[in-house]
Amino acid sequence: MLRRHFLATGAMLVSAGMLAATSVAAQDYPERPIQMIVPWGAGGGTDAVGRVFAALLQDDLGVPVNVVNRTGGSGVVGHSAIANAEPDGYTIGIMTIEIDMMHWQGLTDLTYEDYDILALVNADPGGLMVSSDSEYQDTAALLEAIKAEPKGTFKASGTGQGGIWHLGLAGWLMAEGLDPDHVTWVPSEGAAPGITDMVAGGVDMVPSSLAEGRSMIEADRVTPLASMSDERQDAFPDVPTIEEATGTDYTHAVWRSVAAPDGLPDDVKARLEAAIKAAYESDEYQTFMKDRGFGLRWAGAEEATEIIAADDASLGKVMKEAGLAAE
Amino acid sequence: MPVILEALGLVFQPSVLLVILASAAFGMFVGSIPGLTATMATALLVPITFFMDPVPAIAAIVTATAMAIFAGDIPGALLRMPGTPASAAYVEDAYAMTRKGRAEEALGAALVFSAIGGIFGTIVLMTASPILAEVALKFSSFEYFWLVVLGLSCAVFVSPGKVSRGLISLLIGLFAATVGIDNPAGEPRYTFGNVELLAGVQFIPAMIGLFAVSEVLRAVVSRSNKSFKGGGDRSGIFRNQWRNLRRYPVQVLRGSALGTAIGALPGAGADIAAWISYAVSKRFSRQKEKFGTGHVEGLVEAGASNNGAVSGAWIPALVFGIPGDSITAIVIGVLYIKGINPGPMVFINDPQLIYAVFVVFLLANIIMLPLGWVAIKAAGTMLSVPRNVLMPIILLFCIVGSFAINNTVFGVVLMLIFGVLGFLMDENDIPIAPAILGLVLGPMLEQNFITSMIKADGSFAAFFERPIAAGLGLFTIAIWSIPLIAWAIRRAKR
């Protein structure tokens, strides 16, 4: 706290003294290392995306870009750290779809409006997977069985309670005319433990992205039933979309974006946007994402903000109906 | 055979060997700084590996993690600052040996038996991966629940002194683990509206506080300025290890085997493995009373076990692409990038690559011996520093370490609070180690219990319906009830 005060005072003195020089200083951006905050743990998908971006931005901007994992609290801690930083372009971060969920849960007052969103750099559609031992080997049969059996007979897993894949499943059930909690959600610490549990016979289905089940699909332990996207995914050309499988138009996807605290100076913002676009288009990023099985999706600042705003509204609706939003 | 020769050809190239050496030094450095973990070392290496061929890329990560995990024992033994919860199992013994002027022997044992455990795990990985992975796939939340209970029970029973005090310590740890929002219901608990507390009590700052800061406080109170070294450490790093190996062959084998098996379970890992092994070691030892007072036996078995578990974690990772811990999770990502898709097919499509990985494993565990020797010698000089100089330096390390883990001052605050708590516990003869395990395994205990109950629609019987779960459950109950029954019988006879 003391340090922040000191910095703030120092910054005030400097800015008062060199008001005239500000525009010159901004042209010099960046002149010191940039901090890239990742709200999720080292080793996860978001961390990997953050680190690739940091490496690529570093080459472009010519200053070190350091990845800092600020984890915990279902992403609240890291997202708060991005929003509360100085909007000077020296703190940016990877913002994930949880920003559209946690304020509905009453965990924070932060929303996407507290950020300058720079770009959307990845999107992964949800999927529907069952164990290869399951008696339901296509979506229609599974849906019919879910409808026929009483509420709570089927169990699903793949994220924590109220997590993104939970909402994807609840939204799909609602689209099919069922209650959002017709299938009981078993919280897990992520897709991988959920899938493992499904193969061990613990739960019936996992609605996470198909990429997360890739190795088990290739090992013939998991059957991918459907993809919650408009079109079939390149990596899984044999897996139908939900619309093809059941006739219901339903899509659900997670995305990752690069964001900065709200109020970036325009020229800094322009410089960062250009660097991020170049990084996105680089061969390194494109191959990295394809090899990891992550979906490539680009949206510039404006379009990204629209997508994130639309998701905010639709996720809020599902969460309220499923009883997952705070009163 | 030609496959193995091809694999050897891939590894024994000057560039690959250089990468191994460099990442070994890097891992040794990162691991020996408290607060910087093996996971951190791996994550830092990932961007660099993008520009490497598959074999050196994997070699870099494998070597660095193996080194970092051993190096975590160095501050544990010298400063009572365990690098990982796994090394917390035997930190009391290692530190007690340091105080007796046998730091080199303690670290030498950690080094040699880590390497043996690691090599044992690698051999299992090479020969029995597919079978063990099948067994691991049968573990659901019911089985993991019992395994966690078993691990926690071990922590209570092995702690020196009365069982009731061990239980108090465990409950302190379990309570601290309830803080935060990362629980199955996603409800904030004991956060008082504080954003940092939403993340819960991070175990690295808590562990540093409980062990190291409490030790600093004790030094302040005792006002002794003598350095630990006294007459000089003549125990030698390798001198006594051959004797230890001959004296405890069963322990080494049991630790390695148990560690590898537990490590292969994606929901368990090195922490539970080390504690269960330490407990097994004490239970079957002929010198039970010496455990916790600077006895090398538990260190030998648990040290072998935790490195066996690190190799074991690769079994489900390679066979099914299931990460056993955060390190293998990162590695699986790197494997994908390098076009080696983990899964049963990898053994058929790219056997030479997989064998190359195995060769690297063996090499990493062997290179650990000379490098570890250098690191121990270098770190050992710290002990000749007088305590009134050393303690402030330790405190400085504590602050840096608990800040670095999440880059937040809150970590330092947590560390200080737990430091005072640890001091109070020490003063009242409450062992510290069970609290650490409670903190680490508390969330797993809750998660596995709640998810099991949801799956079983609230029926307790489900914990005994699956064969492996029933076996583990009955075993755990027996551990708790047999001493009680024995006590009752003794009382009745009297």
Interface residues (C-beta under 8 A of the other chain):
Chain A: G41 A42 G43 G44 G45 D47 A48 R51 V52 A54 A55 V68 N69 R70 T71 G72 G73 S74 V76 V77 S80 Q105 L107 T108 G152 K155 S157 G160 Q161 G162 G163 T184 W185 V186 P187 S188 E189 A192 P193 I195 T196 D197 V199 A200 G201 G202 V203 R214 S215 M216 E218 A219 R221 E284 F288 D291 R292 G293
Chain B: T39 M40 T42 A43 V46 P47 F50 L137 K138 F139 S140 S141 F142 G180 I181 D182 P184 A185 G186 P188 V195 E196 L198 A199 G200 Q202 P266 G267 V319 F320 G321 I322 P323 S326 I327 A329 I330 I332 G333 Y336 I337 K338 G339 N341 P342 G343 P344 M345 N406 N407 T408 Q447 I450 T451 I454 K455 D457
